[in-house]
C-alpha cells in the first residue's frame, strides 16, 4: 500500500452487502442489457483495491446529529460512576443503522474525555487480535505498527497503556466465541493506566459476554417519528420547497415507515430531494415496505427504494462496487477511471465523463450506499468527495 493516497477514498457501506442480495437479479438484467457483465475484473486482477489499514468508520462527526443527546448523557453517567475502575467495558447494542456508531462518536468527542488518548478501531466481521492491537498502537504512537508476535504485541501495549488515560472505541464487533472475547479483554487490560472501552455491536448476547461485571450493556432504542422526520427534512432540503405544506403529511407518513432507524431516514431524505409530490406519494405507498417484517427491515426497504430510483447508469456503477470485498477501501479516482474504461458512464453533451462520475459518487454517498473512509494514520491523506 502506498504511503500517500493521491485521491479521496470511499468505502462500501456495511449495509450495502446485505441489500445487494435483494438486487442481484435486477443487477444482472441491467448489466446484460448494457453488455458489460463479463468485463468486470475479479478481485485478484484489480490492483486498485487496497486493504483497510485501520477502520471503515471513524471518530469524526460529519454533520449535525438529530436526537441521541439523552442517550449520550446516560452513557457518560455510567462511565463516570465507573471511574474508580481501572478498566470499564461498556457495550452499545442495537439493530443495524440505528445509530450505534454515531452515539459512540458523540461520547468520544465529549469534553469529559479531554486529556484522554482517543482510539477508534473498526472491527467488523473479520475479528483479528493483531489487527486490533496494532491499530491501537498506531494511533497512540502516530507510527504504523505491524507486530506479528503476540508477546511483543502485548509488551508494547502494556508500555503504552501504563500511566495513561485512554478511551478506546471498538466499532461493529461481531465475534461471538467466548475464548476470543476473553483474549481481547486480556489484551485491553494490560498496563496500569485507566481505560474506558466502548464496544458497538448488533448482538445483545455478545454485549453481555464482553461487558464489565458491574456494567449493564446499553440497548439503543429507535428514534421517534419526529426525529426521523427531522432527519428526512434535512436531507430532502424540505424547508426550501414551495410545496412543503402539501408534502408535510406525506413526509411524516414516510418518516413513520423508517421504523426509528436513522440510516433509513437519511437514505430516503436524500432520494426525496427534488422529487415531485406525486413521487413522494409513490414512495409512501410503495409495495417494498411490505416485503418483510423482520427487525431492521426498514433499512433494507429504504435502500431498495433508493436503488429503484437510480438511473440505469448509476445502477451499473453501483453494481460494479460489489466486486470490492467488505473490509477494503476504494480509491475514488481509480474507481472512476474503471467506470469510464468499462463504459459505465452515460454520454452527455454538457458534462464530461469525470464530471458525471463525480456526480455518481456524490449520489451513492448521499444515499448511504458508500461512505467516506477516514484515518489519522500518518502518511495517508483523505478528502471528502
N, C-alpha and C positions, 0 to 999 in steps of 0.2 A: 504494500500500500504506500502511495506517495506521501511524503511528509506534508505537502500542501495541496489541497484540492482546489483546482483553479476555478471551479464554478459552484453555484449553490447545490446543495444536496437535499434530496427529498426521500422519504421512505414510505412504503406501503402502510396504510393504516391497518392496525391489527384486525379490526372488524372486517376488512376487505376480504380476507381469505375465507371467512365464513360466508359472506354474501356471494362470492364467486360461484359457490356450489349451486346456487339458485339460478345463476346466469349462464352456466356453461352451454346449454343447448342453444340459447339465443346468440351467444357469442360465436359459436361455431357457424351458425347460419350467416351471421354478419360477415365474418372473415371469409367464408366461402364465396359470398356474393362479390366480394372485392378481390378475390383471387390471391389472398396473402397467407392462407392458413399454413402453407408449407415453407414460408420464408422466415419464420421466427427462429432465431438461434437458440440452441439449447444452453443450459446453464454452463456447461463446460467450455463452450465456444465463445461465450460472451465475456470479454475481458474487462468490460467497464463495470461489471458487478463487483462491488467492493464490500468486504465483510465489515460489519459494525465493530468498532473497537470498544465501544463503551455503552451506549444506550440508544434506544429509539426515542423515548420520552426524555424530557429534561426538566430541570427545576425552574425554568423561566416561565413567568406568567405572561402570555402574549396578548391578552385582551381583558376587558372588564368582565369580572365574574358575577354571574347572576345567582343569588342565593348562596348557601353554604357557610355564611358567616356564623350562624348559630352552631353548626356542627364543628366549625373550626374552634370556637371558644370552648366547646365541650372537650375536644381532644387536648387543647392546651391545658385545660384544668386537670385532666387525668395525668398528663406528663408532669405538671407542676407538683401534684400530690406525690408522684413517684420520684421526686428529685433526690431523695436520700439514697435511692438505689444506685449502685454503680452502673448497672445496665438495665434498661427497660425496653421491652419489645411490645409495641402496640400495633396490631394489625387492623386495617380498614378493609372491610369486605362488602361486596355487593355485585349486582349484575353488571355485565359489560356495558360501557357507555354512560354509566350513571354519574360519573364524576369523581371516582376514587383518586385518580392521578391529580386532578385539579385541586382536590382537598389537600392532598399531601403537599402540593406546591404552595398552597396558602399557608400551611403550618410551617413549612421550611423557611418561607420568606418573612415570618413574623419576627417582630423586634425581640421577642423573648429569647431568640437564639442568636442574638448578636454576641460575638465573642466565641461562638462555636465554629469549628471547622465543619463545613457542609459538604456532604457527599450524596450523589444521586446515582443509583445503579439500576438500569433497566434489565430485568432478569428474563422475563418471558418464559416460554416453554422449554427452552434449552437451558437446563439447570447445570451450571458448571462452577464449582467452588473456586477454581483457579481464575476463571474469568471475573467472578465477583471480587475475589481478593485482590487481583491485580488492578481492577478498576478503582477500588478504594485507595490503593497505594498510589496510583497515577494521579488521582485527584488531590490527595493530601500532599504530594510532593511536586506536582506540576511536571512530572517526568514520566515517560512511558515505562511501564513495568511489565515484564513478561517472564516472571518467575515460574518455573515448571516443577520445582521441588517443594513438596508440602512443608517440610521442616523449615526451609529457607523462607517460604511464604509466611508461615506463622511467626517466625522470628522477626521479619520486617514489620508485620502488622503490630506485633507486640511493642516494638520500638516506637512506632508512630502513635499508637493508642495511649501509651503511658504518659500520664500527667496532662492530658489534653481533654477538652470538652468537645465531643463530636456528635453531630446529628447525621444519621445515615438513613436514606430512603431506599428501600428495595421495592421497586415498582413492578407490578404484574408478576407475582410469584405463582407458579403452578405446581411445583414439586410436592408430592403427597407422601413419599416414603419417610417414615419417622426417623430412620437411621440417617438419611441425607439431611433432614432438617436439624437433627441433633448435631451433626458435623458443622453445619452452618452456624448454629448457636455457639458452639465451642470456638469457632474462628472469630466470631464477632465479640466474644467475651474475653479475648486476650488483652493483656495490659491492665494497668491500674487506673486508667482515666475514666471519666464519666461519658457514657454512651447512651444516646437515645436512638432507638431503631424503629422506624415506621415501615410497615410492610403493607402493600396493597395486593389484594387477591380477589378472585371471584368466589373462592371456595371457603364457606364458613367452617367446615371441618378442618381444613388446613390452617385457618386463622387460629382456631382453638389449640392446635398442636404446637404452634410456634410462639404463641404469646407468653409473656412473663407470667409466673404463677399468680401474682396478685392483681393481674390486669385482665379486664374483660374485653375481648375483641369488639371493635366498633362496627356495627352494621350500618351502612349508609343507605338511608331511605330515598325514595324517589322525590323529585321536585314537585312542587304544587303546579296546578294548571296555570295559575297566574305567572309563575316563574318561567314555565315553558313558553307561555305566550310572550313574555318579555324578551326571551332569547330569540324566538321566532321573528318578532317585530324588528329586533335589532339587525338580524341577518337579512331580512327582507326589505330593509330601508323603508319600513311601513310609514313612518311619520312624514315622509316626503311625497306620499301618494295623494293624488287629488281625490281618489275614491275610497279613502281609508274608512270613512263612516259606513259605507256599503260593505266593506270587507271585514269589519270588526267582528261580527257574529261568526262569519265563516272561519276567520282566523282562529278564534277561540275554540271552535269545534275541532279544527286541525290540531291545535295545541293539546286538546284533551286526548287525541289519539296518540300523542307522543308517549303516553304512559309514564310521565315524570322523568324521562330519560333525556339528559342534556344533549347527547350526540344526535338523537333523533330530531330534536328541535333545531339544532344547528344546521343539519343537512337539509331539512325541509325549508327552513327560512331562506337559505341561500338559493335553493331551487325556485322558490316563490317570487324572488326578487325580479320584477319586470313582467311577471305573468299577468294576464287579464283576470277579471273577476270570474269569468266562466272557467278559466283554468284553475283558479283557486277552488271552485266548486268541484271540479273534476278530481282534484287531489283529495279533497274531503270525502268524496263518495267512491273512491277507488276500491275495487274488489280486493286489492292487495292487502288491505287491513284485515281481511277475514281469512287469509290463508293459513294463519297459525294463531294459536292461543297460548303458546309456551312462554315461559318467563323470558322477558327481554326481546320478544318478537318485534316490538316497536322499532328497535334499531334496524333490524333486517328489512322490515317493511318500508321504513323511511328511505333507506339506502336503495332498495329495489325501485321505489318510486323515482328517486333521483336518477337512477340509471335509465329507467324507461323514458325519461325526458331528455336524455343525451342525444346529440346528433349522431348519425351513423359513424362519422369520422372520429368523434370523441370516444365512442364505444370501442372502435378499433384500437385507439391509443391506450385506452384503459385496459382492454383485454391483453395487450402486449405486456403490461406491467405484471401480469400474473406469472411471467417466466422467472421473476425475481423471487427467490426463496425468502420466507419470513426470517427476519434477523439479519437481512442485508440492507445496505443503503444504496441509493441510486444517485449517481452524479447527474444533476439536472441536464446540463448541456450535452452530455454523452447520450442520455435518453432521447433528447430532442433530435439529435443527429441520426439516431437509429430510426425514429419515427419517419423522418424525412427520407432516409435511404430506402426504407421499406414501402414508401408510397402511401403512408397512412394519413397524409395531410391533404385536405381539400385544395382545389385550385381557386385562387382569388385574384381579381384584377386590382384590388385595393391593398391587400396585405401580402407580404412575402411569407414564405414557409416558417421562418423563425418567429415572426410576429404571431402567426396563428398558433404555433406550438406553445409560445409563452401564454397565450390565452387558454389553451387546453390545460396547461399545468395549473394556472390560476383557478380554473373551473374545478378541477379534480381536488385541489386543496380546499376550495370553498365548500365543496360537498362532502368533505371529510373522507374521501377515498384515498388521499395522500396526506401526509403531514410533514412539516419541516423536521429535519434532523439537526440537532444542535449538540455541541460538545465543548467543554472547556479544555480539552486535552491540547497541550501545546503543539504547534505545528499544523493545526487544522483551521481553515478559515471557512466559515459558513455565512451566507447571506440569505435573507428572505427572498423567495421567488418574486 
